[in-house]
């Protein structure tokens, strides 16, 4: 499924953040004790994109959904809590890589994909508390990451819905 966001659609004005997040993670992927967590508004995390922490009460639909415009981090993080893997790419990604990733995502429940600015690499895969950065869609670690983390052992809310969430932010 491909979703085309429109810039006029806004969700969560005023920053309605769910405070039931289970963990926060640092840049090295390790859990950060509550007293050392960065205090932020709108669910920001030291990783880009974030892989946990405070988030919006509404999740992004993540049943193999490919978003063509950026989505709100705080909604995508809620999807990660449900066991989704969020594949993001920046403007360095080739059309071929974007198409290849989109085809893979559209066939994989509990995944979503969107562009993101200022990634540390070209393509980033994010799951709750874990992240992988690669340069191309042909990287074999992508399949390994998906196999391990889609509804994986670190999922705080296994089996929670990935359908019926937001489709635009």
N, C-alpha and C positions, 0 to 999 in steps of 0.2 A: 504494500500500500504506500502510495506517495501522498503526502499532505503538503499543500501549498499554503503557507502562512501569508496573511495579509498584514501589512504594517499597522493598520488601524485597529486590529484586535489586541486588546490589552487585558491582562488578568492579574489579579492580586495587587491592585493599587493600594499603597499604604503598607505593603510588606507583611502579609499575613503568613507568619512562619510557624510551622509545626515544631514544637519543642520536645518531641519524643524521640529525637535522634539518639542512636545508641553509642556512636563513637565519633571521634574526630581523628584525622590522620595527618601526619606531618609530611614534609616533602620526600622523606625516604620511605613512606608507606607504612610506618609504624604508628600504632595507636598513640594518641597524645592524651595524657591525663587531663581530666576536666579542668583542673586549676591552671593548666598550661595551654588550654585551647585559646586560639585567637578569638577575641570578642569582635563580632561583626554583625552587620545588619544584612538581611536578605540572604542568609545562608552561605556567605562567601567562605572559601576554604583556601588554604595556602597552595593547593594544587590547581592547575587550570587544564581541563575543567575539574571541578571539585568531585571528590569520591566519597563524601559523607558529611555529616554535620547537620546543623539546623537546616530545615527545608520547609517548603510550602506544603500545606495540607492536601493540595491537589497534585497528582502525578501527571506526567505526560503519557499519553497512550504509547505503549511500547510493545505492541504485538507485531513486530517487524515493520515498524513505521519509519519512513525516510522523510525527514523534514528538509525542505529546500532553503529555509531561512534559519538563522539562529533561534534557539529556544531559551527560555529562562533556566538558568542553572538550578534555582531552588525547586523547580518542578521536575527537572530531569533527575536531581538527586533523590527525590521521592521515588522515582521509577527504579533507581539503583537499589533502594531499600527493599523493593519488591522482588529483586533478583534479576533485574535487567542489566544488560551491558549496553553502554552508550558509546557509539563510535562517532568520533568527531574528526573533522579535517579542516585544514586552513587553505588559503589561497594558493599554496604551493602544490596542492594535490592536483594531479592531472585529471582530465575528464574521464580517461579510461579507468583510473583508480576509483574515482567517485562512482562511476557506473558499476564497476565490479563489486565494490563494497555495498552499494545500494541493492544490487541483485542478491547478495548474500543475506543482508539484513531482511529484505522483504520475504525471505523464505524461513526466517528464524524467529519463532515466538520469543518474547522477553528480550527483544533488542530494539534499539532506536538509533537513528543517525541524524546528525545535523552539522552544519558548518559552525566553526568557532574561531574567533580572532585570537591572535597571539598565543598559539600553541608552541610548545618547546620543540616539536617536530611536526612533520607533515600530517600524520594520522595518529590519533590517540584513542585507545580503547579503555573505558573506565567501568569498573564494577565497584561494589561497596567495599571501600578500603584498599582497592588495588588499581593499578594503572599500567598500561603498556604503550610505549610510543614507538612507531615504526615509520619508515620513509615511503614504503610502497604497499599497495594492496596485495601484492604477491608474496609478502613476507609470511612464511609458514607459522610463525608464532601467533598470528591472528586466529587461526583455527584452533590452536592449543588454548589460547585465552578464552575463546568462546566456549569450548568444550568444558573448561574448568569452572568458569564463573557465571554462565547463564544458569540461573537458579542453583548456584554453587553453594558450597558449605559455609560461606561467610554471609549468606543472605539473611538479614535480620527478620524479614517477614516472608518466609518461603510460601509460595502458593498464592500470595496476595495478587489481586487482579492487575493485569497490564492493559486490559481493555477498559473502555469507559472513562478514560482520563481526558485531559485537555488535548486538543489537536492543534492549537495555535496559542501563541503568547504575545 
